[in-house]
Amino acid sequence: MSTSPSSRTAPHEIWRGIRQTVQTDTFGGILLLAATVAALVLANSPAAPWYMGLRETSFGPEALHLHLTVAHWAADGLLAIFFFVVGLELKEEIVAGRLRSPRIAAVPVIGALGGVIVPALIFTAFTVTAPGDAVRGWAIPTATDIAFAIAVFAVVAKGLPPALRVFLLTLAVVDDLFAITIIATVYTDDLQPVWLAAAIVPLVLFGLAVRRGIRHWWVLMPLAIVTWALVHASGVHATIAGVLLAFTVPATVTPRARVQVGTDADGSPIHDAFTAHFADRFGPISTLVAIPVFAFFSAGVTVGGWDGLVSAFGDPVTLGILVGLVVGKPVGILLAVFLLTRVPSVRRTFELRWGDMLGVGLLAGIGFTVALLVGELSYGVGSLEDDHAKIGILSGSVIAAIVGGAVLAGRARRVRQTESASPSPGAS
């Protein structure tokens, strides 16, 4: 039986469907969760020696200090792709998006700032008298995981105002901006100015090429890799290179820097900025490869049974992170937004309900990808403090997801019940 041409699905249509699925909030969260569970199972099973050995396997050239373990390649290399995508989102929001208007951007920006300060203060209060360098991890509970938080929101918050998702997304993106700044300034111990200055050359060339409309991978990729390698050699965490490269990409449609993405109903070409083009290309790589691989090699912590859990939860590091994420995040966000909305001009434009805001504040306590990275930078991979930090991050994130998801699901259920009970406009 032959298949008519009209019933066949073209390869590009199949790929488009796959890419749309990959880019959904729910898919990214499920993949990240699967990688995390796999890491925890392996680290606490008879396969633990194999898992730990794989994580500590080193490879790469000695030049520019690039002979790294697999775990470091995941954290320093793959996460640079994630931060490149985050940087593109930040650039687009600042130049042409929600952060363009100071009045509109003020609420999530100030909320994000409160969500950074209060968890940091809580962690410091728990660890300031602890022995050693426990307080060094003060920035761990300050970050919100975009993929996890948006995935939970997509599942439970159907029917709630679209502006609520915009608030959460903007909050998480700005939150990552604060985290990036902290990583670049606080966790750079051995700065090598010569290498950092050398990184400016390929960075500028990358920016000039993109602004002239060049998008050939064989031109841009070598420049990006050299920039990353030089930033890594400078002592600044290499993920910052991803953000710097993203910020050179134009976020507005210009004659030279634009990409044709299709045609309209009249057959006229439709163009888009390079930020959207690169985010569309690298977003699936970040979702499918960078984030889950990093989670697989970073989330695997050997708990050590019941005694191990008791020991971990007796550590101020674990408790500071747990309380910082579950309590500090929502308190900091809600308090900052409440104080800001006392300003009359802001209060008039603020339309979200406080019950919905509570659910979003709780979801913001899902600190995972960046929190794990900051934990490793604070204490070193494989240290006891880092293992306890991971337990605090994982347990705090799970509690925040469950409680925040339950609050938003309950409010979404009430909205749907109210809408179903209301008579339709045409009913007599």
Salt bridges, closest charged atoms under 4 A:
GLU13 OE2 - HIS12 NE2 3.32
GLU13 OE2 - ARG16 NH1 3.17
ASP25 OD2 - ARG165 NH2 2.72
ASP76 OD2 - HIS232 NE2 3.30
ASP76 OD1 - HIS237 NE2 3.06
GLU93 OE2 - ARG98 NH2 2.85
ASP175 OD2 - LYS329 NZ 2.46
ASP189 OD2 - ARG136 NH2 3.36
ASP280 OD2 - ARG19 NH1 3.44
ASP280 OD2 - ARG281 NH1 2.85
ASP315 OD2 - HIS388 ND1 2.66
ASP356 OD1 - ARG411 NE 2.37
ASP386 OD2 - LYS390 NZ 3.69
